[in-house]
Amino acid sequence: MPVHDFRSDTVTLPTAAMMAAIAGARLGDAARGDDPTVAELERLAREATGKEDALLVPSGTMANLAAIIAHECRGGEVVVEQDAHIYNAEGGGLSALAGAIARPVRGTHGILSAEQVRTAIRGSDDAAHAATRLVCLESTHNVAGGCVYPLEVLAANRAVARAAGVPVHLDGARLFNAATYLDVPLARICQHADSLWFSLCKGLRGPVGAILAGDAAFMRRARRAVRMLGGAMRQAGVIAAPAIVALRDDPYAIHRRDHHLARALASGIAGIDRSLVDLDTVQTNIVNCFVDAYATDARGITDALRERSVLAIGRASRIRFVTHAGVDGGSVEAAVDALAQALGSLAHRSPTQQEAACRHG
């Protein structure tokens, strides 16, 4: 029986064309600037983002950490949405390694308004407070189910931050998903951030790596930070080659397919029980399924799904499904059927208004 893996788009595998590109890649010492394949990838990344410079780094976590260091946040605050990946899922590096202080703000589906950002920013005129050094936004927002910052909200946040003399960093792990949803080129989003990164190993299907981009001055500091963190690589063309294939193909078409599958999955789940999913928040390739009407701990349900060859991530009373190139329409049907069977074996209880408010807030 085939396994349908919805745990994350990080489980994607390189295509045959990507593997061929790896085998034929021209290599050099990337840390010395001598790898021609890395140089070509970084050129394509500059073109895609519209930024002055771009750098291949081993991971998104390193990209975020290097950005915080390069923005010189030590001893200052970084404004983040309270469920942001950089705050909740990167080992505390923001504080432990970059010396910054997180200032979490609760957004709406992961989105911070300009007024929230304005209120959160602290100036340097009060010695009792740590001054704000950076505003970090996340689009798409992982925990919020892949929700996307509207361009006008990004622009307003950037304007507020700029007026306060504070740069904006965009955690764009799934930035191509955001651009696909907004139906704009990637650079249209990137123009509203001083620095950003996007993943090469999620929807783009590369085996590893991320791109960090920004203006020339920022990137000089970021390159030093990446080296300090151990991210200066040698024959990294083997990583860059499959990413070049992804960027030269139509990445937006790949992501449109993933989004279509996510909407089909969400509709199928809603057909089981409308309380399980908020269809309005299914914008990209992540579907959050809220099972608090059935169980307080989703792990029992994900165990039942696994027994039916469907893999998903369950935390508290939420199950996350992520669509990607490794699943198809048959996988969606299998997931809906498996979920219906798993839930059918549980006693149903109605969610309270308080639970519903927390779920959709």
Buried (B, 14 or more C-beta within 10 A) or exposed (E): EEEBBBBBBBBBEBBEEBBBBBEEBEBBBBBEEBBBBBBBBBEBBBEBBBBEBBBBBBBBBBBBBBBBBBBBBBEBBBBBBBBBBBBBEBEEBBBEBBBBBBBBBEBEBBBBBBEBBBEBBBEEEEEEEBBBBBBBBBBBBBBBBBBBBEBEBBBBBBBBBEEBEBBBBBBBBBBBBBBBBBEEEBBBBBBBBBBBBBBBBBBBBBBBBBBBBBEEEBBEBBBBBBEEBEBBBEBBBBBBBBBBBBBEBEBBEBBBBBBBBBBBBBBBBBEBBEBBBBEEBBBBBBBBBBBBBBBEEBEBBBEBBBEBBBBBBBEEBBBBBBBBBBBEEEBBBBBBBBBBBBBEEBEEEEBEEEBBEEBEE
